[in-house]
Amino acid sequence: MTRDDDEPVRGDAPGRVLWALRRAELAARTLKNQQLRPLGMAAAHYSLLMLVHTEPGLTGAELARRLDVTPQAVASLVARLDDKGQLERRAHPRHRHIQELHLTDAGREALKAADGAIATIEDRITDRLGPDEAARLVRLLDDVIDAVRDTE
């Protein structure tokens, strides 16, 4: 017979916010990959294009930090997207050895197609939750982000 203090996690672990967030993230990533696969894209590809779209001029190191992956993983993905003509590298205006990333027309088209697939997932979530609860969830997740950032 085991005692509670011998358990590797507290009894409330399966119902914790962070565990629920992780499970939701994994389920969403799985569905995103399924929806994006026919477009020849993965969720990581979409995320990188989306970041470059929203913040043109990011460097590989900045992308790695925002995506929480290694610089080598970003460099590999950037090289593949560059080969596909979806990204272009431009020299930083003041630091020639630093390359900024920008979407090309092909990158914008790929992102547009991918965003259509992602919108179907958003619609599925909103249909299940209802528009008011979906908006509430976004606000709650923003609060989670703020709470976590307050401790950094």
SVG drawing of the C-alpha trace seen along z (x, -y; Angstrom):
<svg xmlns="http://www.w3.org/2000/svg" viewBox="-22 -50 51 52">
<polyline fill="none" stroke="black" stroke-width="0.4" points="0.0,0.0 1.3,-3.5 0.9,-6.6 0.0,-9.9 3.4,-11.4 5.0,-8.5 3.1,-9.5 5.2,-11.2 2.6,-14.0 -0.1,-15.5 -3.5,-14.0 -4.8,-17.1 -2.2,-16.9 -4.6,-15.6 -6.9,-18.5 -4.3,-21.3 -4.4,-24.3 -1.0,-23.6 -1.8,-20.0 -5.0,-21.0 -3.1,-23.6 -0.6,-21.0 -3.3,-18.5 -5.2,-21.2 -1.9,-22.3 -1.2,-18.7 -4.7,-18.1 -4.7,-21.3 -1.2,-20.7 -2.3,-17.2 -5.4,-18.6 -3.3,-21.5 -0.8,-19.0 -3.7,-16.9 -5.3,-20.0 -2.0,-21.4 -0.5,-18.1 -2.4,-18.3 -0.8,-21.7 2.6,-20.2 3.0,-22.0 3.4,-21.2 2.3,-23.3 5.9,-24.4 6.0,-25.7 2.8,-27.6 4.0,-29.1 7.2,-30.3 5.5,-31.9 2.9,-33.5 5.7,-35.0 7.6,-36.4 4.3,-37.8 3.4,-39.5 7.0,-40.6 8.9,-41.1 12.6,-41.2 13.0,-38.6 16.3,-36.8 16.7,-33.1 17.8,-33.5 14.6,-35.5 12.4,-32.9 14.1,-30.1 13.3,-31.9 9.7,-32.7 9.0,-29.2 10.9,-27.6 13.1,-25.4 16.8,-25.3 18.5,-27.7 19.5,-24.6 15.8,-23.6 14.9,-27.1 17.9,-27.2 16.8,-23.9 13.2,-25.1 14.2,-28.5 16.5,-26.7 13.6,-24.5 11.2,-27.5 13.9,-29.5 14.3,-26.6 10.5,-26.7 10.8,-30.4 8.5,-31.3 11.1,-33.3 13.8,-35.6 16.8,-36.7 17.9,-40.3 21.0,-41.8 20.3,-43.7 20.7,-47.5 23.4,-48.0 24.8,-44.5 25.7,-42.8 26.4,-39.4 22.8,-39.2 20.0,-38.2 16.4,-39.3 13.6,-37.1 10.7,-38.3 7.9,-36.5 7.9,-36.4 4.8,-36.4 4.9,-32.6 5.2,-32.7 2.2,-35.0 0.2,-32.6 1.3,-29.6 0.3,-31.4 -3.0,-32.4 -3.8,-28.8 -2.6,-27.5 -4.6,-30.1 -7.8,-28.9 -7.1,-25.5 -6.4,-26.9 -9.6,-28.9 -11.6,-25.7 -10.1,-24.5 -11.0,-27.9 -14.5,-27.5 -14.8,-24.1 -13.7,-25.4 -16.0,-28.4 -18.9,-26.2 -18.3,-23.9 -17.8,-26.7 -20.0,-29.4 -18.7,-32.8 -18.9,-34.3 -17.1,-31.4 -14.5,-31.4 -13.8,-35.1 -13.7,-34.4 -11.2,-31.6 -8.9,-34.0 -9.1,-36.5 -8.4,-33.8 -5.4,-32.6 -4.1,-36.2 -4.4,-36.3 -2.4,-33.1 0.3,-34.6 0.4,-37.7 0.6,-35.6 3.5,-33.6 5.3,-36.6 4.9,-38.4 7.3,-35.7 10.0,-36.0"/>
</svg>
